[in-house]
Amino acid sequence: MKILFVEPPKDFWFVMGDYMPPPFGILTLAAYLESKNKKWKIEIVDCQAEKLGWKDLEKKIEAAQADVVAPSGLATSNAYMAIRTAELAKKVNPATKTVVGGQHFTALADESLKSYAEIDFVVRGEGEQTFYELVKALDEGKRLSGIRGLSFKYDEKIFHTQERPQIENLDSLPLPAYHLVKEHMKKYYFSLMSEKDAPFAIVEGSRGCSHDCSYCSQWRFWSRHHRQKSPERIADEFEFLHAEYGSKFFWLTDDNFRVDQRANKICEEIISRGISEDVTWFCQARCEDIVGNKEIVPKMHKAGNVWMLVGFDSPNTGTLENFRRHGINKARAKETVELLRQNDIFSQGTFIIGERSDSHESIEALLEYANLIDPDIATFMALTPFPGTDIYDTAKRNGWIEDTNWRNYDMIHAIMPTQHLTREEVQKELHRCYRDYFGDWGRRYRGIFSKNPFTRRTYQYLARKAIITGLRSLF
C-alpha cells in the first residue's frame, strides 16, 4: 500500500507577506500512519517548496503510482486546490482512492461527495485514527461502515458513519513527520515575522477552543473541546526541530494560546532547554487572558515570544454580542497593546468589517478604534461565512451570500453585503481601512525607525511590497 500526501499549488494570504509554511496537517497524518504500519510506503509532495505547477504535479502523481492520494485542504479558500488534485489523481489512474479532510470538507461532507465525483472519501474531524483505519481497511479489503468519522460513496449512495471520539492524550501522538520533507526544511520561511534565513516550523500546542465565536469554524470542528499537549512535549518539539533541522522561528499554532500558568510552564521548559536565545515564536491569544495574567508576559518574551496576534474585532457592543466575543472592550484592548509593547512583543491586532449592521459610519468608528488601540500592525478582515460557522448557516438561510467561489473565502474578498452597504462598498471600505491606517505618516515613521527590530522590519517590508496596492486591485 502506498499513500501519497500532496500540498497542492495554491495562493497564500498576501496580507501576511511572503511566507512558505511546512504542510503541517499532512505531516501529522503521515507520522501517525508511519507509527501504525511500517510496511506502508508514504510520500509527501510539497508543491510550494518544490515550485511545482499543476503539470508538474500530474507527473509526480503518475510517477508515485500511489493507491491513495490525500491532498491538503484545510482552508475553504484552498478547497478547489484539493479537488483539482483529486481530479488529477483520477485522471492518472481512476482506481486511485482520493481522500480529503479538514474544516471545509468536514462541514460540507455530503455536498462535496455529491458535487465532486473525484472525491472518494471525506475524513471528518480529527483525522489520524480515521485515516489510518480507512487505509487499513482498503489494504485488507474490509468493510468501511465500522470506521467512525468517515463519509464515502458506495453503490451511488452517500454514507456518513458515526462521529469519532477525540484523542484525549495528545502527547501520545508521534512527532510530525518532518523527515519526509527534510530536504525542504530550510525553504520554509515567514518574511514578515522573521529573517528569511531563519527556517520556519510549526508546533501544535493544543487542539480546539472552549469559546464559541459565531464566525469561527474551529470550535465546532473540534466540538468545543480544548485539549492541550504538556509543556514538556511542546518544548520537546521546539528542541527537536531546532537541533535536527535548524528551525529558528516557530508558529505555536493553537487556536487560542491561553496565557496562564501552563503558558508559564511552557516558557520555563523552553528556557531550561537552553534554546530561548536561539529561537523566536508567534502565537495568538485573547486580550482578556493577556491582561488577566500580565505577570506571565515578561516570561513569554524571555522564552522567545516576539509576536502575538490578538483579535480586537470591533468597538460596537452589538457586533461583539453577535460574534459572541466576550471579554473585549476599548480599555482592555488598549492595555493589551501597551503591555505587549512594554515587553517588546510585537502586537498584531485583527478587526472585522462587514457585520450585518455595518455602515460607512460604523466602519469609520472601527478605524478610530484601531487608531486608539494602536497595535504595531492592524489586519482588517471582511466577515467571511466559512462553512461550519453559525455565520454561514445564518447567511445561507437568509440569502445574504453573493459570492460562492470558495477561492475568495480568504477574508480579503467581500462575500456578503450588509443592511447599509453593497458588497462592492464593503470591499472598498476594507481597502480604506488599510489605506488610512498604514497611510498615516506618523505611524509609518515610527514603524520604519522603531527600536523593535520586528516592527522596523515589518514596516519596511510593507512599504517595499506595496501590500495596500494589492488590496486595491480586488475591486
C-alpha positions in Angstrom: 0.0 0.0 0.0 1.4 3.4 -1.0 0.0 6.7 0.3 0.8 10.0 -1.4 0.1 13.2 0.6 0.0 16.4 -1.5 0.4 20.0 -0.7 -1.1 21.4 -3.9 -0.1 24.6 -5.7 -2.0 27.4 -4.1 -2.1 31.1 -3.2 -1.0 32.3 0.2 -2.7 35.1 2.1 -0.7 38.1 0.7 -1.7 40.4 3.5 0.7 38.4 5.7 3.5 38.9 3.1 5.8 36.3 1.7 5.8 33.1 3.6 6.1 29.3 3.0 4.8 27.2 5.8 5.5 23.5 6.1 2.5 21.3 5.2 1.8 20.7 8.9 -1.6 18.9 8.6 -0.4 16.2 6.3 2.9 15.9 8.3 0.8 14.9 11.4 -1.2 12.4 9.4 1.8 10.8 7.8 3.5 10.5 11.2 0.5 8.7 12.6 0.3 6.2 9.7 4.1 5.5 10.0 3.7 4.8 13.7 1.0 2.2 13.0 2.3 0.4 9.9 6.0 0.4 8.9 5.3 -1.5 5.7 3.3 1.1 4.0 5.1 3.5 1.7 4.4 7.1 2.5 5.5 10.1 0.4 4.8 13.8 0.6 4.8 16.2 -2.4 5.0 19.8 -1.3 4.3 21.8 -4.5 5.2 25.1 -2.8 8.7 24.0 -1.6 9.4 22.2 -4.9 7.9 25.0 -7.0 5.6 22.6 -8.9 2.8 23.7 -11.1 -0.2 21.5 -12.0 1.5 19.8 -14.9 4.5 19.0 -12.7 2.2 17.6 -10.0 0.5 15.4 -12.5 3.8 13.9 -13.4 4.6 13.4 -9.7 1.3 11.6 -9.2 1.9 9.4 -12.2 5.4 8.5 -11.0 4.3 7.8 -7.5 1.7 5.1 -8.5 0.0 5.6 -5.2 -3.0 3.6 -4.0 -4.3 6.5 -2.0 -3.8 10.3 -2.7 -4.7 12.7 0.0 -4.4 16.4 -0.8 -4.2 19.1 1.9 -7.4 21.1 2.0 -7.7 22.8 5.4 -8.9 26.2 4.4 -12.1 26.9 2.4 -10.1 29.2 0.1 -8.0 26.2 -0.9 -10.8 23.6 -1.2 -10.7 23.8 -5.0 -7.0 23.0 -5.0 -7.6 19.8 -3.1 -10.4 18.9 -5.5 -8.2 19.6 -8.5 -5.5 17.4 -7.0 -8.1 14.6 -6.6 -9.1 15.2 -10.2 -5.5 14.8 -11.4 -5.1 11.6 -9.4 -8.2 10.1 -11.0 -7.0 11.2 -14.5 -3.7 9.4 -13.9 -5.4 6.3 -12.5 -9.2 6.0 -12.0 -8.6 3.2 -9.5 -6.7 5.5 -7.1 -8.6 6.3 -3.9 -8.8 10.0 -3.1 -9.3 11.3 0.5 -9.9 14.9 1.7 -10.5 16.3 5.2 -10.2 19.4 7.3 -12.7 22.0 8.4 -14.2 22.8 5.0 -14.8 19.2 3.9 -16.0 18.2 7.3 -18.6 20.9 7.3 -19.7 20.1 3.7 -19.0 16.4 3.6 -22.4 15.5 2.0 -22.3 18.4 -0.5 -18.7 17.7 -1.5 -19.3 14.0 -2.2 -22.4 14.8 -4.2 -20.8 17.6 -6.2 -17.3 16.1 -7.0 -17.1 12.6 -8.4 -13.3 12.7 -8.0 -13.6 12.6 -4.2 -14.0 9.1 -2.8 -13.7 9.7 1.0 -14.1 12.6 3.4 -12.4 12.2 6.8 -14.4 14.3 9.2 -13.0 16.0 12.2 -9.8 14.8 13.8 -8.1 12.8 11.2 -5.4 10.5 12.5 -7.3 7.5 13.6 -10.0 7.7 10.9 -7.5 8.0 8.1 -5.4 5.1 9.5 -8.4 2.8 9.8 -9.5 3.8 6.3 -6.1 2.9 4.7 -6.0 -0.3 6.8 -9.5 -1.3 5.5 -8.6 -0.5 1.9 -5.3 -2.5 2.3 -7.1 -5.5 3.7 -10.2 -5.3 1.6 -12.5 -4.9 4.7 -15.8 -3.1 5.1 -15.8 0.7 5.8 -19.1 1.0 7.7 -17.5 0.5 11.1 -15.0 3.3 10.6 -16.1 6.3 12.7 -15.7 9.8 11.3 -15.9 8.7 7.7 -18.1 9.8 4.8 -18.0 8.0 1.5 -19.8 6.9 -1.7 -20.9 3.3 -2.3 -23.3 2.0 -4.9 -24.2 5.6 -5.9 -25.3 6.4 -2.3 -23.5 8.5 0.3 -22.9 7.2 3.8 -21.8 9.1 6.9 -20.6 6.9 9.8 -20.9 7.8 13.5 -18.8 10.7 14.9 -15.4 9.6 16.2 -14.4 10.4 19.8 -11.4 12.6 20.0 -7.9 11.6 21.2 -7.6 12.7 24.8 -3.9 12.4 25.3 -2.3 14.5 22.6 1.2 13.7 24.0 0.6 10.1 22.7 0.8 11.3 19.1 4.2 10.9 17.3 6.2 14.0 16.3 5.0 15.3 12.9 6.9 13.6 10.0 9.2 16.5 9.2 11.7 13.9 8.0 9.6 13.3 4.9 10.2 16.9 3.8 13.8 17.1 5.2 15.3 18.4 2.0 12.9 21.4 2.1 13.2 22.4 5.8 15.4 25.4 5.1 12.9 26.6 2.4 10.1 27.3 4.9 10.1 30.9 6.0 7.9 33.8 7.1 9.4 37.0 5.9 7.1 39.4 7.8 7.9 37.8 11.2 11.5 36.6 10.8 14.6 36.8 8.7 14.5 34.7 5.6 17.5 32.7 6.7 15.5 31.7 9.9 13.9 28.4 9.0 10.2 28.3 9.9 8.4 25.4 11.6 5.0 24.8 13.1 4.3 23.4 16.6 0.9 22.4 17.8 0.4 23.1 21.5 -3.3 22.3 21.7 -6.4 21.5 19.7 -9.8 23.2 19.8 -11.1 26.1 21.8 -13.6 26.4 24.7 -15.1 29.6 23.2 -17.9 29.7 20.5 -17.4 32.8 18.3 -20.1 32.8 15.7 -17.6 33.5 12.8 -15.2 30.7 13.7 -15.3 27.2 12.4 -12.6 25.8 14.7 -14.7 25.3 17.9 -17.4 23.4 16.0 -14.8 21.3 14.1 -13.3 20.3 17.5 -16.7 20.1 19.2 -15.8 22.9 21.5 -13.3 20.6 23.2 -10.0 22.1 24.2 -7.2 19.6 24.6 -3.6 20.5 25.4 -0.2 19.0 25.0 2.0 19.1 28.0 4.6 21.8 28.4 7.3 19.2 28.2 6.0 17.8 24.9 5.8 21.3 23.4 9.4 22.1 24.5 10.5 18.7 23.1 9.2 19.7 19.7 10.9 23.1 19.8 14.1 21.5 20.9 14.0 18.7 18.3 13.2 20.9 15.3 15.9 23.4 16.3 18.6 20.7 16.8 17.6 18.4 13.9 16.7 21.0 11.2 18.0 24.3 12.4 14.5 25.8 12.8 14.6 29.2 14.4 11.1 30.6 14.1 8.0 28.8 15.3 4.3 29.3 14.9 2.7 27.9 18.1 -0.4 27.2 16.1 -3.0 26.9 18.9 -6.4 28.4 18.0 -6.2 30.1 21.3 -3.0 30.2 23.3 -4.0 30.6 26.9 -1.8 33.0 28.8 -2.0 31.2 32.1 0.2 29.1 34.4 0.5 26.4 31.8 1.9 29.0 29.4 4.3 29.9 32.2 5.5 26.3 32.4 5.9 26.1 28.7 8.2 29.2 28.8 10.2 27.7 31.7 10.7 24.5 29.7 11.9 26.4 26.7 14.3 28.5 28.8 15.6 25.5 30.7 16.5 23.7 27.5 18.9 26.5 26.6 17.2 27.4 23.3 15.4 30.6 24.3 18.2 32.7 23.0 18.3 31.0 19.6 14.6 30.7 18.7 11.6 33.1 18.4 7.9 32.2 18.2 4.5 33.5 17.4 1.1 32.7 18.9 -2.5 34.1 19.0 -4.3 34.9 22.3 -7.3 36.7 23.7 -6.8 40.1 25.3 -8.7 39.2 28.5 -6.2 36.3 29.0 -3.2 38.6 28.4 -4.2 41.4 30.8 -5.6 38.9 33.3 -2.2 37.3 33.6 0.1 40.2 32.9 2.8 38.8 35.2 3.4 36.0 32.7 4.0 38.2 29.7 7.7 39.0 30.6 8.4 35.3 30.9 6.9 34.7 27.4 9.3 37.3 25.9 12.2 35.8 27.8 11.3 32.4 26.3 11.4 33.8 22.7 7.8 35.0 22.1 8.2 38.1 19.9 4.9 38.3 18.1 1.3 37.9 19.2 -1.9 38.1 17.3 -4.9 39.4 19.2 -8.5 39.7 18.0 -10.0 43.1 18.8 -12.8 42.7 16.3 -15.0 45.8 16.8 -15.8 48.6 19.2 -19.5 48.0 18.6 -21.1 46.1 21.6 -23.9 44.8 19.4 -21.5 43.4 16.9 -19.4 41.8 19.7 -22.6 40.3 21.0 -23.5 38.9 17.6 -20.0 37.5 17.3 -20.2 36.1 20.9 -16.9 37.8 21.6 -17.0 38.4 25.3 -14.2 40.0 27.3 -13.3 42.7 24.8 -13.6 46.5 25.4 -11.6 49.5 24.4 -9.8 49.9 27.7 -8.8 46.2 27.9 -7.7 46.3 24.2 -5.6 49.4 24.8 -4.0 47.8 27.9 -3.2 44.7 25.9 -1.2 46.5 23.3 0.6 48.7 25.8 1.5 45.6 27.9 2.9 43.7 24.9 4.8 46.8 23.7 6.4 47.2 27.2 7.7 43.7 26.9 9.0 44.0 23.3 6.3 41.7 21.9 5.0 42.8 18.5 1.2 43.2 18.5 -0.9 42.3 15.5 -4.5 43.3 16.1 -7.3 42.0 13.9 -10.5 43.9 13.1 -13.6 42.7 11.3 -15.8 44.7 8.9 -18.9 43.6 7.1 -21.2 42.5 10.0 -24.8 42.8 9.0 -25.4 46.1 10.7 -22.3 47.8 9.4 -22.4 51.1 7.6 -19.9 53.7 6.5 -20.2 55.3 9.9 -19.7 52.2 11.9 -16.6 51.3 9.9 -15.2 54.8 10.5 -15.8 54.2 14.2 -13.9 50.8 13.9 -11.0 52.7 12.2 -10.9 55.2 15.1 -10.9 52.2 17.5 -7.9 50.7 15.7 -6.1 54.0 15.8 -6.9 54.4 19.5 -5.6 50.9 20.4 -2.6 51.4 18.0 -1.3 47.8 17.6 2.0 47.5 15.8 0.2 46.2 12.8 -3.5 46.1 12.1 -5.1 43.4 10.0 -8.6 44.3 8.7 -10.8 41.4 7.5 -14.1 41.1 5.7 -16.5 39.0 7.6 -16.5 35.7 5.8 -19.2 33.0 6.1 -17.0 29.9 6.4 -18.8 26.6 6.1 -19.1 25.2 9.6 -19.8 28.5 11.3 -23.0 30.0 12.7 -22.5 33.0 10.4 -22.6 30.7 7.4 -25.8 29.0 8.5 -27.5 32.3 9.1 -26.2 33.9 5.9 -27.2 30.9 3.7 -30.6 30.7 5.3 -31.3 34.4 4.7 -29.8 34.5 1.2 -27.0 37.0 2.0 -24.2 35.2 0.3 -23.5 36.7 -3.1 -20.1 35.1 -3.9 -20.0 31.3 -3.9 -16.5 31.0 -5.3 -14.6 29.2 -2.4 -11.3 30.7 -3.6 -12.5 34.1 -2.5 -13.2 33.0 1.1 -10.0 34.4 2.3 -11.2 37.4 4.5 -9.9 40.0 1.9 -12.8 39.5 -0.5 -16.2 40.7 0.5 -18.7 37.8 0.2 -21.8 39.5 1.6 -23.5 42.9 1.6 -24.7 44.5 4.9 -28.0 46.2 5.6 -26.4 49.5 4.6 -23.6 48.6 2.2 -23.3 46.7 -1.1 -20.7 44.0 -1.4 -18.6 46.3 -3.5 -18.9 49.0 -0.8 -17.7 46.6 1.8 -14.7 45.8 -0.4 -13.9 49.5 -0.8 -14.2 50.1 2.9 -11.7 47.2 3.6 -9.2 49.0 1.3 -9.9 52.3 3.0 -9.2 50.8 6.4 -5.7 49.6 5.3 -5.0 52.8 3.4 -5.9 55.1 6.3 -4.2 53.1 9.0 -0.9 52.5 7.2 -1.1 55.7 5.2 -0.6 57.7 8.4 2.9 59.1 8.0 3.5 59.3 11.8 2.8 55.6 12.1 5.0 54.8 9.1 7.9 56.9 10.5 7.6 55.3 14.0 7.4 51.9 12.4 10.3 52.2 10.0 12.6 53.7 12.7 11.3 51.7 15.7 13.8 50.2 18.1 11.9 47.0 18.0 13.5 45.0 15.1 10.3 43.2 14.2 8.4 46.5 14.0 11.1 48.1 11.9 11.4 45.2 9.5 7.6 44.8 9.2 7.1 48.4 8.2 10.0 48.4 5.8 8.5 45.2 4.3 5.0 46.7 3.9 6.5 49.7 2.1 8.6 47.6 -0.2 5.9 45.1 -1.1 3.1 47.6 -1.6 0.5 45.5 0.2 -2.1 48.2 0.1 -1.8 48.4 -3.7 -2.6 44.7 -3.8 -5.8 45.2 -1.9 -6.8 48.0 -4.3 -6.7 45.5 -7.1 -9.6 43.5 -5.7 -12.3 45.9 -6.9 
